[in-house]
Amino acid sequence: MRQIILDTETTGLDPNQGHRIIEVAAVEMVNRRLTGNHLHRYVNPDRDIDAGAMQVHGITPEFLQDKPRFADVAQEFVDFIQGAELIIHNAPFDVGFLNMEFRLLAMQPLSNWCDGVIDTLAMAKSLHPGQRNNLDALCKRYGVDNTARTLHGALVDCELLAAVYLALTRGQESLSIGLETRSEAAGQTAARARPKPVLLPASAEELASHASVLAAIAKDSKGACLWGAAPPELQGANG
């Protein structure tokens, strides 16, 4: 399975207010192993960056002045993610910005280029309800070293998210199979270990003793002993 861990940085919080992508990163993972292939581009948004956003990622308009526009990297980006499953933390945010960029270029939306999206924030909230589930908190919870993350950066965040995603889903693929295998093995072992029942018929002396006890019970109960109504061979079997 080919998966792409994806992250963006932007000029602000809302693409519907004209905010744009200024950094995009995508890291490839195949069969739960990072391949070393990645795509990382800074993008000139042709607009100002909100002060609050700059405090988060540290990217300035001056740094982006000589960078390509999204239109210049869009095809390269969709070629890289083509057909892969995307793994994104707080997916609605990044998907919303990417779809706005595609719309401005009259391109198909993100769903046309990828094979679905996994939102690790939603996954983490389901696993850890009521707890902090941002990337830093998840790194701490799962023992992922994030000391290099002094600011938000799309490529660094992708690499951290890859480790967090693997921790979130560790053993998920083999869990049910393993349980079924252990269950089946236990059943087979129990079947092999279970001894065949051995029927031990009562002796004549035991039958006579049993009949004597039934007679005493019948006498005391004035004939209300139910066992006495059973055939002699069943009386012996129930003794």
Secondary structure as the mmCIF struct_conf table of DSSP 4:
data_model
#
loop_
_struct_conf.conf_type_id
_struct_conf.id
_struct_conf.beg_label_comp_id
_struct_conf.beg_label_asym_id
_struct_conf.beg_label_seq_id
_struct_conf.end_label_comp_id
_struct_conf.end_label_asym_id
_struct_conf.end_label_seq_id
STRN STRN1 ARG A 2 THR A 10
BEND BEND1 THR A 11 LEU A 13
HELX_RH_3T_P HELX_RH_3T_P1 PRO A 15 GLN A 17
TURN_TY1_P TURN_TY1_P1 GLY A 18 GLY A 18
STRN STRN2 ILE A 21 VAL A 30
TURN_TY1_P TURN_TY1_P2 ASN A 31 ARG A 32
STRN STRN3 ARG A 33 TYR A 42
BEND BEND2 ASP A 46 ARG A 47
HELX_RH_AL_P HELX_RH_AL_P1 ALA A 51 HIS A 57
HELX_RH_AL_P HELX_RH_AL_P2 PRO A 61 LEU A 64
TURN_TY1_P TURN_TY1_P3 GLN A 65 ASP A 66
BEND BEND3 LYS A 67 LYS A 67
HELX_LH_PP_P HELX_LH_PP_P1 PRO A 68 ARG A 69
HELX_RH_AL_P HELX_RH_AL_P3 PHE A 70 ILE A 81
TURN_TY1_P TURN_TY1_P4 GLN A 82 GLY A 83
HELX_LH_PP_P HELX_LH_PP_P2 ALA A 84 ALA A 84
STRN STRN4 GLU A 85 ILE A 88
TURN_TY1_P TURN_TY1_P5 HIS A 89 ASN A 90
HELX_RH_AL_P HELX_RH_AL_P4 ALA A 91 LEU A 104
TURN_TY1_P TURN_TY1_P6 LEU A 105 ALA A 106
HELX_LH_PP_P HELX_LH_PP_P3 MET A 107 PRO A 109
HELX_RH_3T_P HELX_RH_3T_P2 LEU A 110 ASN A 112
TURN_TY1_P TURN_TY1_P7 TRP A 113 TRP A 113
BEND BEND4 CYS A 114 ASP A 115
STRN STRN5 VAL A 117 ASP A 119
HELX_RH_AL_P HELX_RH_AL_P5 THR A 120 LEU A 127
BEND BEND5 HIS A 128 HIS A 128
TURN_TY1_P TURN_TY1_P8 PRO A 129 GLY A 130
BEND BEND6 GLN A 131 GLN A 131
BEND BEND7 ASN A 134 ASN A 134
HELX_RH_AL_P HELX_RH_AL_P6 LEU A 135 ARG A 141
TURN_TY1_P TURN_TY1_P9 TYR A 142 GLY A 143
TURN_TY1_P TURN_TY1_P10 THR A 147 ALA A 148
BEND BEND8 THR A 150 LEU A 151
HELX_RH_AL_P HELX_RH_AL_P7 ALA A 154 LEU A 168
TURN_TY1_P TURN_TY1_P11 THR A 169 GLY A 171
HELX_RH_AL_P HELX_RH_AL_P8 GLN A 172 ALA A 193
BEND BEND9 ARG A 194 ARG A 194
HELX_LH_PP_P HELX_LH_PP_P4 PRO A 195 PRO A 197
HELX_LH_PP_P HELX_LH_PP_P5 PRO A 201 SER A 203
HELX_RH_AL_P HELX_RH_AL_P9 ALA A 204 ASP A 220
TURN_TY1_P TURN_TY1_P12 SER A 221 LYS A 222
BEND BEND10 GLY A 223 GLY A 223
HELX_RH_3T_P HELX_RH_3T_P3 LEU A 226 ALA A 229
BEND BEND11 ALA A 230 ALA A 230
HELX_RH_AL_P HELX_RH_AL_P10 PRO A 232 ALA A 237
TURN_TY1_P TURN_TY1_P13 ASN A 238 ASN A 238
#
